[in-house]
Amino acid sequence: MARSESGSALAVAREMTAIWARRAGITEVRMGEIQDKIRKKIYEVGIGTKDKLGGVNRDEAKSKTLGEVLRRFDADQTGKMAMAEFHDCLRTHLSITFDMVPDNEVAAVFKAIDDDDSGMVGIEEFVQFVQITASMLKTLQMRMKAACYGNTDGADWTQIIKKHDKDKSGRLEYEEFRVLCRKDLRLPYEDFPDCDIQAVFEKIDTDDEGTCDIQELVDFIEEAAIDETKLPPVEGASP
């Protein structure tokens, strides 16, 4: 499913949830809940915060992308899942119980993210569904806003961001953005692993140049202060 050409990252995430909800025939609130329940479970088994993750050392898990985690559950290694494989992934591998997401909703979600109606869900379609959710972005924005305020006593956020613009181009590359998030904003890996930081960076980088304009980053943080749209109380908003 193509990325929207207009609107902020948060607005686009909400738009995508609305599209999936319509395709599934369920409410946007419920679709947001399902997204975050699945997201939370994926992170628990595949990236997580424990020292050992199914025999995988935590330092190794840090470098994993969400796609790499999901491919572990792709039994035939085709890069796609049929409905039975998708159901087994949720129930067996991710321990998504019937009470959490009943079978009719599992089928509805599968239909919603099967963008081309092929009867198969691609790994990248699955990643798009769970990685950048509206509640995840809102949580990230609020944490970035709070961290900026705590570090600067209300000083101009632009100056904090500019410290990481090494070549004075007015734009940040991904690694500069990651360091900003880790050092200045103190965003912990346990809540926002590197794969999320990179995915958010790519969402803000609307022109796909591999860099983000400093003002775009400021606008992304400040959106938390001006956006009053009420989000549902979703379980597992942070992975």
Secondary structure, 3 states (H helix, E strand, C coil): CCCCCCCCHHHHHHHHHHHHHHHHCCCHHHHHHHHHHHHHHHHHHHCCCCCEECCEEHHHHHCCCHHHHHHCCCCCCCCEEEHHHHHHHHHHHCCCCCCCCCHHHHHHHHHHHCCCCCCEEEHHHHHHHHCCCHHHHHHHHHHHHHHHHHHHCCCCHHHHHHCCCCCCCCEEEHHHHHHHHHHHCCCCCCCCCHHHHHHHHHHHCCCCCCEEEHHHHHHHHHHHHHCCCCCCCCCCCCC
